[in-house]
Amino acid sequence: QWWGRQMLIYGVHVHVGIEDRAKVLPISRAMLGYFAHLQSLSASSPFWGGKDTGYASNRALMFQQLPTAGLGFQFETWEQLEGYVGDMMHTGVIDQFDEVRWDLRPSPRFGTLETRICDGATNLTEVLALAALNHCLVEHLSTLLDEGKELPTIPAWFAQENKWRSARYGMDAIIILDRAGNEELVTEAVSKLLVELEPVAARLGCLAELDDVRLILRRGASYQRQRAVARRNGGELDAVVRALVAEMRAGRPL
C-alpha cells in the first residue's frame, strides 16, 4: 500500500515501430546497453517529499518496487515471453500484457518496442531529443540485424548496476559498457554515441532533434538544473517549481 501511494511519478515512453517481430527481442536485449545513457540524460526527479533524495532519478528506483516493473526478464524467443505472460494471467497477476510495466517491453498492440526508461521531461526540446535518440538507437540496431551482424549485449547484472549508477549519479555516472566490464563516464559515452548515430538521424530526418542531446550535455540534465535553482534560493522548492513551469512554457532548458 505505501509503495502504491508513492507512485505520483511521470516518465517519457517512446514507441518505435519494428517491421519484423523476429527483431524485437534481440533489439530489446541490445537496448539494455544504452539504458544508462537514456536515464542519465533524462533524470529529473531528485526531490521527494520536500527533500533532496541524493538521487538523480528517484522515480527509476521507486517504480521498480512493483513486481511487474523494472528491468524485466530477457527472453530469447517469443514462446518464452508468451509462456511468462500466460503464467502471469493464469495466476491473476495481470489481466492483460499492458500491465507488464518493464522499462523496455514489446508492445504487440502497436507493433513497437516501447522504451519507458526516461524520466518526465520539463520541456518539448528535451522530449524530442530523447525521442530522437531512442528512434535512432532502435533503427541502428535494426540495420545491424539486416546486415547479418550480431548485436552487442551486456549481462543482466551489468544492466542492473548501470540502472542504479545512472539513477544515483546521473550525468556523473561511470557506466559499464560491455561484457568485458570496460567503463566510461556516461557523458563521454553519449558524446561518442551521438557521432555514431548521426548518419542514422540524417536518414530518419531527425538530425536537429538528435543534436539537441548535446544541449543537455552542455546545460546539464533537469535534475542538475533543479538542484542549481534550489541552491540559489536557499533550498526553496517553490522556486524549483516555478523554474520547471518556465521551462515548459519556453519549450527548452533554461
DRENPA-3360 file (N, C-alpha, C; in nm, 2 decimals, always signed):
BEGIN
1 = QWWGRQML = +0.08/-0.12/+0.00/+0.00/+0.00/+0.00/+0.09/+0.13/+0.00 ~ +0.19/+0.13/+0.09/+0.27/+0.25/+0.09/+0.34/+0.28/-0.04 ~ +0.39/+0.18/-0.10/+0.46/+0.20/-0.23/+0.36/+0.25/-0.33 ~ +0.24/+0.19/-0.33/+0.14/+0.24/-0.43/+0.10/+0.38/-0.41 ~ +0.10/+0.43/-0.29/+0.06/+0.57/-0.26/+0.18/+0.67/-0.30 ~ +0.30/+0.61/-0.33/+0.41/+0.70/-0.37/+0.42/+0.71/-0.52 ~ +0.34/+0.65/-0.59/+0.36/+0.64/-0.74/+0.31/+0.76/-0.82 ~ +0.32/+0.88/-0.76/+0.29/+1.00/-0.83/+0.42/+1.04/-0.91;
9 = IYGVHVHV = +0.44/+0.97/-1.02/+0.56/+0.98/-1.09/+0.53/+0.98/-1.24 ~ +0.62/+1.04/-1.32/+0.60/+1.06/-1.46/+0.72/+1.02/-1.54 ~ +0.70/+0.96/-1.66/+0.81/+0.92/-1.74/+0.77/+0.95/-1.89 ~ +0.87/+0.94/-1.97/+0.85/+0.96/-2.12/+0.86/+0.82/-2.18 ~ +0.75/+0.78/-2.25/+0.75/+0.65/-2.31/+0.77/+0.67/-2.46 ~ +0.86/+0.60/-2.53/+0.88/+0.62/-2.67/+0.86/+0.48/-2.74 ~ +0.77/+0.49/-2.84/+0.74/+0.37/-2.92/+0.81/+0.38/-3.05 ~ +0.88/+0.28/-3.09/+0.95/+0.27/-3.22/+0.90/+0.15/-3.29;
17 = GIEDRAKV = +0.84/+0.16/-3.41/+0.79/+0.05/-3.49/+0.90/-0.04/-3.54 ~ +0.88/-0.17/-3.54/+0.98/-0.27/-3.59/+0.90/-0.36/-3.69 ~ +0.95/-0.37/-3.81/+0.87/-0.43/-3.91/+0.87/-0.59/-3.90 ~ +0.96/-0.65/-3.83/+0.97/-0.79/-3.82/+0.97/-0.83/-3.67 ~ +0.88/-0.91/-3.62/+0.88/-0.94/-3.48/+1.00/-1.02/-3.44 ~ +1.06/-1.09/-3.53/+1.19/-1.16/-3.50/+1.30/-1.07/-3.46 ~ +1.29/-0.94/-3.49/+1.39/-0.85/-3.45/+1.37/-0.79/-3.31 ~ +1.25/-0.80/-3.26/+1.21/-0.72/-3.14/+1.29/-0.76/-3.02;
25 = LPISRAML = +1.30/-0.89/-2.99/+1.36/-0.94/-2.86/+1.52/-0.91/-2.87 ~ +1.58/-0.94/-2.99/+1.72/-0.91/-2.99/+1.75/-0.76/-2.98 ~ +1.67/-0.67/-3.04/+1.69/-0.53/-3.02/+1.66/-0.49/-2.88 ~ +1.56/-0.54/-2.81/+1.53/-0.51/-2.67/+1.65/-0.55/-2.58 ~ +1.71/-0.66/-2.61/+1.83/-0.70/-2.53/+1.94/-0.61/-2.55 ~ +1.97/-0.57/-2.67/+2.08/-0.48/-2.70/+2.05/-0.34/-2.65 ~ +1.93/-0.30/-2.64/+1.90/-0.16/-2.59/+1.94/-0.15/-2.44 ~ +1.95/-0.26/-2.37/+1.99/-0.25/-2.23/+2.13/-0.19/-2.21;
33 = GYFAHLQS = +2.21/-0.21/-2.32/+2.34/-0.15/-2.31/+2.34/+0.00/-2.32 ~ +2.23/+0.06/-2.35/+2.21/+0.21/-2.36/+2.12/+0.26/-2.25 ~ +2.08/+0.18/-2.16/+1.99/+0.22/-2.05/+2.04/+0.34/-1.98 ~ +2.17/+0.33/-1.94/+2.22/+0.44/-1.85/+2.23/+0.57/-1.93 ~ +2.26/+0.56/-2.06/+2.27/+0.68/-2.14/+2.13/+0.76/-2.14 ~ +2.02/+0.68/-2.16/+1.89/+0.74/-2.16/+1.85/+0.79/-2.02 ~ +1.88/+0.71/-1.92/+1.83/+0.75/-1.79/+1.91/+0.87/-1.73 ~ +2.04/+0.87/-1.76/+2.12/+0.99/-1.71/+2.08/+1.12/-1.78;
41 = LSASSPFW = +2.06/+1.11/-1.91/+2.02/+1.23/-1.98/+1.89/+1.29/-1.94 ~ +1.79/+1.20/-1.90/+1.66/+1.24/-1.87/+1.63/+1.26/-1.73 ~ +1.72/+1.22/-1.64/+1.70/+1.22/-1.49/+1.64/+1.36/-1.45 ~ +1.53/+1.35/-1.38/+1.46/+1.48/-1.35/+1.38/+1.47/-1.22 ~ +1.42/+1.37/-1.13/+1.34/+1.35/-1.01/+1.43/+1.34/-0.89 ~ +1.50/+1.45/-0.86/+1.59/+1.44/-0.74/+1.52/+1.47/-0.61 ~ +1.41/+1.53/-0.61/+1.34/+1.57/-0.49/+1.22/+1.48/-0.46 ~ +1.20/+1.45/-0.34/+1.08/+1.37/-0.30/+1.04/+1.41/-0.16;
49 = GGKDTGYA = +0.91/+1.44/-0.14/+0.86/+1.48/-0.01/+0.93/+1.60/+0.05 ~ +0.97/+1.69/-0.04/+1.03/+1.81/+0.00/+1.18/+1.80/+0.03 ~ +1.24/+1.69/+0.01/+1.38/+1.67/+0.04/+1.46/+1.62/-0.08 ~ +1.59/+1.65/-0.09/+1.67/+1.60/-0.19/+1.71/+1.46/-0.16 ~ +1.67/+1.36/-0.24/+1.70/+1.22/-0.22/+1.84/+1.18/-0.23 ~ +1.92/+1.26/-0.30/+2.06/+1.22/-0.33/+2.07/+1.15/-0.46 ~ +1.95/+1.12/-0.52/+1.95/+1.05/-0.65/+1.92/+1.15/-0.76 ~ +1.97/+1.12/-0.88/+1.93/+1.20/-1.00/+1.79/+1.16/-1.04;
57 = SNRALMFQ = +1.76/+1.03/-1.03/+1.63/+0.98/-1.07/+1.57/+0.89/-0.96 ~ +1.50/+0.96/-0.87/+1.43/+0.88/-0.76/+1.32/+0.80/-0.82 ~ +1.26/+0.85/-0.93/+1.15/+0.77/-1.00/+1.19/+0.63/-1.04 ~ +1.31/+0.62/-1.10/+1.36/+0.49/-1.15/+1.36/+0.38/-1.05 ~ +1.40/+0.41/-0.93/+1.42/+0.31/-0.83/+1.29/+0.29/-0.75 ~ +1.20/+0.40/-0.75/+1.07/+0.38/-0.68/+0.98/+0.29/-0.76 ~ +0.97/+0.32/-0.89/+0.88/+0.24/-0.98/+0.91/+0.09/-0.98 ~ +1.04/+0.06/-0.97/+1.07/-0.08/-0.98/+1.03/-0.16/-0.86;
65 = QLPTAGLG = +0.97/-0.10/-0.76/+0.92/-0.17/-0.64/+0.80/-0.26/-0.68 ~ +0.73/-0.22/-0.78/+0.62/-0.30/-0.83/+0.67/-0.43/-0.89 ~ +0.61/-0.54/-0.87/+0.66/-0.67/-0.91/+0.67/-0.69/-1.06 ~ +0.59/-0.62/-1.14/+0.59/-0.64/-1.28/+0.66/-0.52/-1.35 ~ +0.73/-0.44/-1.27/+0.80/-0.32/-1.32/+0.96/-0.35/-1.32 ~ +1.03/-0.25/-1.36/+1.18/-0.27/-1.36/+1.24/-0.32/-1.49 ~ +1.35/-0.38/-1.48/+1.42/-0.42/-1.60/+1.36/-0.54/-1.67 ~ +1.29/-0.62/-1.60/+1.22/-0.73/-1.67/+1.31/-0.85/-1.71;
73 = FQFETWEQ = +1.26/-0.95/-1.76/+1.33/-1.07/-1.80/+1.37/-1.06/-1.95 ~ +1.48/-1.11/-1.98/+1.53/-1.11/-2.12/+1.51/-1.25/-2.18 ~ +1.41/-1.26/-2.26/+1.37/-1.38/-2.32/+1.44/-1.40/-2.46 ~ +1.47/-1.52/-2.50/+1.53/-1.55/-2.62/+1.43/-1.57/-2.74 ~ +1.31/-1.61/-2.70/+1.21/-1.64/-2.80/+1.08/-1.59/-2.76 ~ +0.99/-1.57/-2.86/+0.85/-1.52/-2.83/+0.78/-1.63/-2.75 ~ +0.81/-1.76/-2.77/+0.74/-1.86/-2.70/+0.77/-1.85/-2.55 ~ +0.89/-1.81/-2.51/+0.92/-1.79/-2.37/+0.85/-1.67/-2.31;
81 = LEGYVGDM = +0.84/-1.56/-2.39/+0.77/-1.45/-2.35/+0.62/-1.48/-2.33 ~ +0.56/-1.55/-2.43/+0.42/-1.58/-2.42/+0.39/-1.68/-2.31 ~ +0.49/-1.76/-2.27/+0.47/-1.85/-2.16/+0.47/-1.77/-2.03 ~ +0.56/-1.67/-2.02/+0.56/-1.59/-1.90/+0.42/-1.51/-1.89 ~ +0.38/-1.45/-1.99/+0.25/-1.38/-1.99/+0.14/-1.47/-1.95 ~ +0.14/-1.59/-2.01/+0.03/-1.69/-1.98/+0.03/-1.72/-1.83 ~ +0.15/-1.74/-1.77/+0.16/-1.78/-1.63/+0.11/-1.66/-1.54 ~ +0.14/-1.54/-1.58/+0.10/-1.42/-1.50/-0.05/-1.40/-1.51;
89 = MHTGVIDQ = -0.11/-1.43/-1.63/-0.25/-1.42/-1.64/-0.33/-1.53/-1.57 ~ -0.27/-1.65/-1.58/-0.33/-1.77/-1.51/-0.34/-1.75/-1.36 ~ -0.24/-1.69/-1.30/-0.23/-1.67/-1.16/-0.29/-1.54/-1.11 ~ -0.35/-1.46/-1.21/-0.41/-1.34/-1.17/-0.32/-1.22/-1.14 ~ -0.20/-1.23/-1.17/-0.10/-1.12/-1.15/-0.14/-1.00/-1.24 ~ -0.17/-1.04/-1.37/-0.21/-0.94/-1.47/-0.34/-0.98/-1.54 ~ -0.41/-0.89/-1.60/-0.52/-0.92/-1.68/-0.49/-0.91/-1.83 ~ -0.39/-0.83/-1.86/-0.35/-0.81/-2.00/-0.20/-0.78/-2.00;
97 = FDEVRWDL = -0.14/-0.79/-2.12/+0.00/-0.77/-2.13/+0.04/-0.63/-2.10 ~ -0.04/-0.53/-2.12/-0.01/-0.39/-2.09/+0.03/-0.37/-1.94 ~ -0.02/-0.46/-1.86/+0.01/-0.45/-1.71/+0.15/-0.50/-1.68 ~ +0.23/-0.55/-1.77/+0.37/-0.58/-1.76/+0.44/-0.44/-1.78 ~ +0.49/-0.38/-1.68/+0.54/-0.24/-1.69/+0.69/-0.24/-1.69 ~ +0.76/-0.32/-1.77/+0.90/-0.32/-1.77/+0.96/-0.19/-1.83 ~ +1.08/-0.16/-1.80/+1.15/-0.04/-1.85/+1.16/-0.05/-2.01 ~ +1.17/-0.17/-2.06/+1.17/-0.19/-2.20/+1.08/-0.31/-2.23;
105 = RPSPRFGT = +0.99/-0.29/-2.32/+0.89/-0.40/-2.34/+0.84/-0.40/-2.49 ~ +0.81/-0.52/-2.55/+0.74/-0.52/-2.67/+0.60/-0.47/-2.65 ~ +0.55/-0.40/-2.75/+0.41/-0.36/-2.75/+0.34/-0.42/-2.86 ~ +0.28/-0.55/-2.85/+0.22/-0.62/-2.96/+0.10/-0.54/-3.02 ~ +0.03/-0.46/-2.93/-0.08/-0.39/-2.98/-0.05/-0.29/-3.09 ~ +0.07/-0.23/-3.07/+0.12/-0.12/-3.17/+0.22/-0.17/-3.26 ~ +0.28/-0.29/-3.24/+0.39/-0.34/-3.32/+0.52/-0.26/-3.30 ~ +0.54/-0.22/-3.18/+0.66/-0.14/-3.14/+0.74/-0.20/-3.03;
113 = LETRICDG = +0.86/-0.15/-3.02/+0.94/-0.16/-2.89/+0.91/-0.04/-2.81 ~ +0.87/-0.05/-2.69/+0.83/+0.06/-2.61/+0.94/+0.08/-2.50 ~ +1.01/+0.20/-2.51/+1.11/+0.23/-2.41/+1.05/+0.32/-2.30 ~ +1.06/+0.28/-2.18/+0.99/+0.35/-2.07/+1.10/+0.39/-1.96 ~ +1.22/+0.42/-2.01/+1.33/+0.44/-1.92/+1.34/+0.59/-1.87 ~ +1.30/+0.68/-1.96/+1.33/+0.82/-1.93/+1.23/+0.88/-1.83 ~ +1.29/+0.96/-1.74/+1.20/+1.05/-1.65/+1.12/+1.14/-1.74 ~ +1.02/+1.20/-1.68/+0.94/+1.30/-1.74/+1.02/+1.42/-1.77;
121 = ATNLTEVL = +1.01/+1.47/-1.89/+1.09/+1.59/-1.93/+1.01/+1.72/-1.91 ~ +1.09/+1.83/-1.88/+1.02/+1.95/-1.84/+0.99/+2.04/-1.96 ~ +1.04/+2.00/-2.08/+1.02/+2.09/-2.20/+1.02/+2.01/-2.33 ~ +0.96/+2.07/-2.43/+0.94/+1.99/-2.55/+1.08/+1.96/-2.62 ~ +1.17/+2.05/-2.61/+1.30/+2.03/-2.68/+1.37/+1.90/-2.63 ~ +1.36/+1.88/-2.50/+1.42/+1.75/-2.45/+1.34/+1.63/-2.48 ~ +1.21/+1.65/-2.48/+1.12/+1.53/-2.52/+1.16/+1.49/-2.66 ~ +1.17/+1.58/-2.76/+1.21/+1.55/-2.89/+1.35/+1.49/-2.90;
129 = ALAALNHC = +1.44/+1.54/-2.82/+1.58/+1.49/-2.83/+1.59/+1.35/-2.78 ~ +1.52/+1.32/-2.67/+1.51/+1.19/-2.61/+1.44/+1.09/-2.71 ~ +1.33/+1.14/-2.77/+1.26/+1.05/-2.87/+1.35/+1.02/-2.99 ~ +1.43/+1.12/-3.04/+1.52/+1.10/-3.15/+1.63/+1.00/-3.11 ~ +1.68/+1.01/-2.99/+1.79/+0.92/-2.95/+1.74/+0.78/-2.95 ~ +1.62/+0.76/-2.89/+1.55/+0.63/-2.89/+1.53/+0.58/-3.03 ~ +1.48/+0.66/-3.11/+1.44/+0.62/-3.25/+1.57/+0.58/-3.33 ~ +1.67/+0.66/-3.32/+1.80/+0.63/-3.39/+1.86/+0.50/-3.33;
137 = LVEHLSTL = +1.86/+0.48/-3.20/+1.92/+0.36/-3.15/+1.85/+0.23/-3.20 ~ +1.72/+0.23/-3.20/+1.64/+0.12/-3.25/+1.67/+0.09/-3.40 ~ +1.67/+0.20/-3.47/+1.69/+0.19/-3.62/+1.83/+0.14/-3.65 ~ +1.93/+0.19/-3.57/+2.07/+0.15/-3.58/+2.08/+0.00/-3.56 ~ +2.02/-0.05/-3.45/+2.03/-0.19/-3.42/+1.95/-0.28/-3.52 ~ +1.84/-0.23/-3.57/+1.77/-0.30/-3.67/+1.85/-0.31/-3.80 ~ +1.92/-0.21/-3.83/+2.00/-0.21/-3.95/+2.12/-0.31/-3.94 ~ +2.18/-0.32/-3.82/+2.28/-0.42/-3.79/+2.23/-0.56/-3.81;
145 = LDEGKELP = +2.11/-0.59/-3.77/+2.05/-0.72/-3.79/+2.03/-0.74/-3.94 ~ +1.98/-0.64/-4.01/+1.96/-0.66/-4.16/+2.10/-0.69/-4.23 ~ +2.21/-0.64/-4.17/+2.34/-0.67/-4.23/+2.40/-0.80/-4.18 ~ +2.32/-0.88/-4.10/+2.36/-1.01/-4.06/+2.46/-1.00/-3.94 ~ +2.47/-0.89/-3.87/+2.56/-0.87/-3.76/+2.50/-0.91/-3.63 ~ +2.58/-0.95/-3.54/+2.53/-0.98/-3.40/+2.53/-0.85/-3.32 ~ +2.42/-0.84/-3.25/+2.40/-0.71/-3.17/+2.48/-0.72/-3.04 ~ +2.54/-0.61/-3.00/+2.61/-0.61/-2.87/+2.52/-0.62/-2.75;
153 = TIPAWFAQ = +2.55/-0.69/-2.65/+2.47/-0.70/-2.53/+2.56/-0.70/-2.41 ~ +2.50/-0.67/-2.29/+2.57/-0.68/-2.17/+2.49/-0.77/-2.08 ~ +2.56/-0.84/-1.98/+2.49/-0.93/-1.89/+2.38/-0.85/-1.81 ~ +2.28/-0.92/-1.76/+2.17/-0.86/-1.69/+2.23/-0.80/-1.56 ~ +2.33/-0.86/-1.50/+2.38/-0.80/-1.38/+2.45/-0.66/-1.40 ~ +2.51/-0.65/-1.52/+2.57/-0.52/-1.55/+2.46/-0.42/-1.58 ~ +2.36/-0.46/-1.65/+2.24/-0.37/-1.67/+2.18/-0.32/-1.55 ~ +2.17/-0.41/-1.45/+2.11/-0.37/-1.32/+2.20/-0.27/-1.25;
161 = ENKWRSAR = +2.33/-0.29/-1.25/+2.42/-0.20/-1.19/+2.42/-0.06/-1.26 ~ +2.41/-0.07/-1.40/+2.41/+0.06/-1.47/+2.28/+0.14/-1.44 ~ +2.17/+0.07/-1.42/+2.05/+0.14/-1.38/+2.07/+0.21/-1.25 ~ +2.13/+0.14/-1.15/+2.15/+0.21/-1.02/+2.24/+0.32/-1.03 ~ +2.35/+0.30/-1.10/+2.45/+0.41/-1.11/+2.40/+0.53/-1.18 ~ +2.32/+0.52/-1.29/+2.26/+0.63/-1.36/+2.15/+0.70/-1.28 ~ +2.08/+0.62/-1.20/+1.97/+0.68/-1.11/+2.04/+0.75/-1.00 ~ +2.15/+0.70/-0.95/+2.21/+0.77/-0.83/+2.30/+0.89/-0.88;
169 = YGMDAIII = +2.38/+0.87/-0.98/+2.48/+0.98/-1.01/+2.44/+1.05/-1.14 ~ +2.34/+1.01/-1.22/+2.31/+1.08/-1.34/+2.42/+1.11/-1.43 ~ +2.45/+1.23/-1.46/+2.55/+1.26/-1.56/+2.69/+1.24/-1.51 ~ +2.70/+1.21/-1.39/+2.84/+1.18/-1.33/+2.86/+1.03/-1.32 ~ +2.77/+0.95/-1.37/+2.78/+0.81/-1.35/+2.89/+0.75/-1.44 ~ +2.97/+0.66/-1.39/+3.06/+0.58/-1.46/+2.99/+0.45/-1.49 ~ +2.97/+0.43/-1.62/+2.88/+0.31/-1.66/+2.97/+0.20/-1.72 ~ +2.91/+0.08/-1.71/+2.97/-0.04/-1.77/+2.93/-0.05/-1.91;
177 = LDRAGNEE = +3.03/-0.06/-2.00/+3.00/-0.05/-2.15/+2.97/-0.18/-2.22 ~ +3.03/-0.29/-2.17/+3.03/-0.42/-2.24/+3.05/-0.54/-2.15 ~ +3.05/-0.65/-2.21/+3.06/-0.78/-2.14/+3.20/-0.79/-2.07 ~ +3.30/-0.72/-2.12/+3.43/-0.72/-2.06/+3.44/-0.64/-1.94 ~ +3.34/-0.56/-1.91/+3.34/-0.47/-1.79/+3.42/-0.34/-1.81 ~ +3.44/-0.30/-1.93/+3.50/-0.17/-1.96/+3.41/-0.06/-1.91 ~ +3.46/+0.05/-1.86/+3.38/+0.15/-1.80/+3.42/+0.29/-1.86 ~ +3.32/+0.38/-1.85/+3.34/+0.52/-1.91/+3.24/+0.61/-1.84;
185 = LVTEAVSK = +3.28/+0.74/-1.83/+3.19/+0.84/-1.78/+3.07/+0.85/-1.88 ~ +2.95/+0.85/-1.84/+2.83/+0.84/-1.93/+2.83/+0.96/-2.03 ~ +2.87/+1.08/-1.99/+2.87/+1.19/-2.08/+2.97/+1.17/-2.20 ~ +3.08/+1.10/-2.17/+3.17/+1.07/-2.28/+3.11/+0.96/-2.37 ~ +3.05/+0.86/-2.31/+2.99/+0.76/-2.39/+2.88/+0.81/-2.48 ~ +2.80/+0.91/-2.42/+2.69/+0.97/-2.50/+2.75/+1.05/-2.62 ~ +2.85/+1.12/-2.59/+2.91/+1.21/-2.70/+2.96/+1.12/-2.82 ~ +3.02/+1.00/-2.79/+3.07/+0.91/-2.89/+2.95/+0.85/-2.96;
193 = LLVELEPV = +2.84/+0.82/-2.89/+2.72/+0.76/-2.95/+2.65/+0.85/-3.04 ~ +2.65/+0.98/-3.01/+2.58/+1.07/-3.10/+2.65/+1.08/-3.23 ~ +2.79/+1.08/-3.23/+2.86/+1.08/-3.36/+2.83/+0.95/-3.44 ~ +2.82/+0.84/-3.37/+2.79/+0.71/-3.44/+2.65/+0.71/-3.50 ~ +2.55/+0.78/-3.44/+2.41/+0.78/-3.48/+2.38/+0.89/-3.58 ~ +2.47/+0.98/-3.60/+2.44/+1.09/-3.69/+2.39/+1.05/-3.83 ~ +2.46/+0.95/-3.90/+2.41/+0.91/-4.03/+2.27/+0.85/-4.02 ~ +2.24/+0.78/-3.91/+2.10/+0.72/-3.89/+2.00/+0.84/-3.88;
201 = AARLGCLA = +2.03/+0.94/-3.80/+1.94/+1.05/-3.78/+1.92/+1.13/-3.91 ~ +2.03/+1.14/-3.99/+2.01/+1.21/-4.12/+1.91/+1.13/-4.21 ~ +1.92/+1.00/-4.21/+1.83/+0.92/-4.29/+1.69/+0.93/-4.24 ~ +1.67/+0.94/-4.11/+1.54/+0.94/-4.05/+1.48/+1.09/-4.05 ~ +1.56/+1.19/-4.08/+1.51/+1.32/-4.08/+1.50/+1.38/-3.94 ~ +1.58/+1.34/-3.84/+1.58/+1.39/-3.71/+1.71/+1.44/-3.66 ~ +1.80/+1.48/-3.75/+1.93/+1.52/-3.71/+1.93/+1.64/-3.61 ~ +1.84/+1.74/-3.63/+1.84/+1.85/-3.54/+1.79/+1.81/-3.40;
209 = ELDDVRLI = +1.70/+1.72/-3.40/+1.65/+1.68/-3.27/+1.76/+1.59/-3.19 ~ +1.83/+1.51/-3.27/+1.93/+1.43/-3.20/+2.04/+1.53/-3.15 ~ +2.07/+1.63/-3.23/+2.18/+1.72/-3.19/+2.14/+1.80/-3.06 ~ +2.01/+1.81/-3.03/+1.97/+1.87/-2.91/+2.01/+1.79/-2.78 ~ +2.05/+1.66/-2.80/+2.10/+1.59/-2.69/+2.23/+1.66/-2.64 ~ +2.30/+1.72/-2.73/+2.42/+1.79/-2.69/+2.39/+1.91/-2.60 ~ +2.27/+1.97/-2.62/+2.23/+2.08/-2.54/+2.21/+2.03/-2.39 ~ +2.16/+1.91/-2.37/+2.16/+1.85/-2.24/+2.30/+1.83/-2.18;
217 = LRRGASYQ = +2.39/+1.79/-2.26/+2.53/+1.77/-2.22/+2.59/+1.90/-2.17 ~ +2.56/+2.01/-2.25/+2.61/+2.14/-2.22/+2.54/+2.21/-2.10 ~ +2.41/+2.20/-2.10/+2.34/+2.28/-2.00/+2.31/+2.20/-1.87 ~ +2.33/+2.07/-1.88/+2.30/+1.98/-1.76/+2.16/+1.92/-1.78 ~ +2.15/+1.80/-1.72/+2.02/+1.74/-1.71/+1.92/+1.81/-1.62 ~ +1.79/+1.78/-1.63/+1.69/+1.85/-1.55/+1.72/+1.84/-1.40 ~ +1.77/+1.73/-1.35/+1.79/+1.72/-1.20/+1.90/+1.81/-1.16 ~ +2.00/+1.84/-1.25/+2.11/+1.93/-1.22/+2.06/+2.07/-1.22;
225 = RQRAVARR = +1.97/+2.11/-1.31/+1.92/+2.24/-1.32/+1.83/+2.27/-1.20 ~ +1.75/+2.17/-1.16/+1.66/+2.18/-1.04/+1.74/+2.21/-0.92 ~ +1.85/+2.13/-0.90/+1.93/+2.15/-0.78/+2.00/+2.29/-0.78 ~ +2.04/+2.33/-0.90/+2.10/+2.46/-0.90/+2.00/+2.57/-0.86 ~ +1.88/+2.56/-0.90/+1.78/+2.66/-0.86/+1.76/+2.65/-0.71 ~ +1.75/+2.53/-0.66/+1.73/+2.52/-0.51/+1.84/+2.58/-0.44 ~ +1.97/+2.56/-0.48/+2.08/+2.62/-0.41/+2.08/+2.77/-0.42 ~ +2.04/+2.83/-0.53/+2.03/+2.97/-0.54/+1.92/+3.03/-0.46;
233 = NGGELDAV = +1.83/+2.95/-0.42/+1.71/+3.00/-0.34/+1.70/+2.94/-0.20 ~ +1.82/+2.91/-0.15/+1.83/+2.86/-0.01/+1.75/+2.73/+0.01 ~ +1.74/+2.64/-0.09/+1.67/+2.52/-0.07/+1.52/+2.53/-0.09 ~ +1.47/+2.64/-0.13/+1.33/+2.67/-0.15/+1.28/+2.60/-0.28 ~ +1.19/+2.50/-0.26/+1.14/+2.42/-0.37/+1.03/+2.48/-0.45 ~ +0.96/+2.58/-0.39/+0.87/+2.66/-0.47/+0.94/+2.73/-0.59 ~ +1.06/+2.77/-0.57/+1.14/+2.83/-0.68/+1.17/+2.73/-0.79 ~ +1.19/+2.60/-0.74/+1.22/+2.49/-0.84/+1.09/+2.47/-0.93;
241 = VRALVAEM = +0.98/+2.47/-0.86/+0.85/+2.45/-0.94/+0.84/+2.56/-1.04 ~ +0.86/+2.69/-1.00/+0.85/+2.80/-1.09/+0.94/+2.79/-1.21 ~ +1.06/+2.74/-1.18/+1.16/+2.72/-1.29/+1.12/+2.61/-1.39 ~ +1.06/+2.50/-1.34/+1.01/+2.40/-1.42/+0.89/+2.45/-1.51 ~ +0.80/+2.53/-1.45/+0.69/+2.58/-1.53/+0.75/+2.67/-1.64 ~ +0.85/+2.75/-1.61/+0.91/+2.84/-1.70/+0.97/+2.76/-1.82 ~ +1.04/+2.65/-1.79/+1.10/+2.57/-1.90/+0.99/+2.51/-1.98 ~ +0.88/+2.47/-1.92/+0.77/+2.41/-2.00/+0.71/+2.52/-2.10;
249 = RAGRPL = +0.70/+2.64/-2.05/+0.64/+2.74/-2.13/+0.74/+2.78/-2.24 ~ +0.87/+2.79/-2.21/+0.97/+2.82/-2.31/+0.99/+2.71/-2.41 ~ +0.96/+2.59/-2.37/+0.98/+2.48/-2.46/+1.13/+2.43/-2.48 ~ +1.21/+2.48/-2.38/+1.35/+2.44/-2.39/+1.42/+2.46/-2.25 ~ +1.53/+2.40/-2.23/+1.60/+2.41/-2.10/+1.64/+2.56/-2.08 ~ +1.63/+2.61/-1.95/+1.66/+2.74/-1.92/+1.78/+2.75/-1.82;
% end
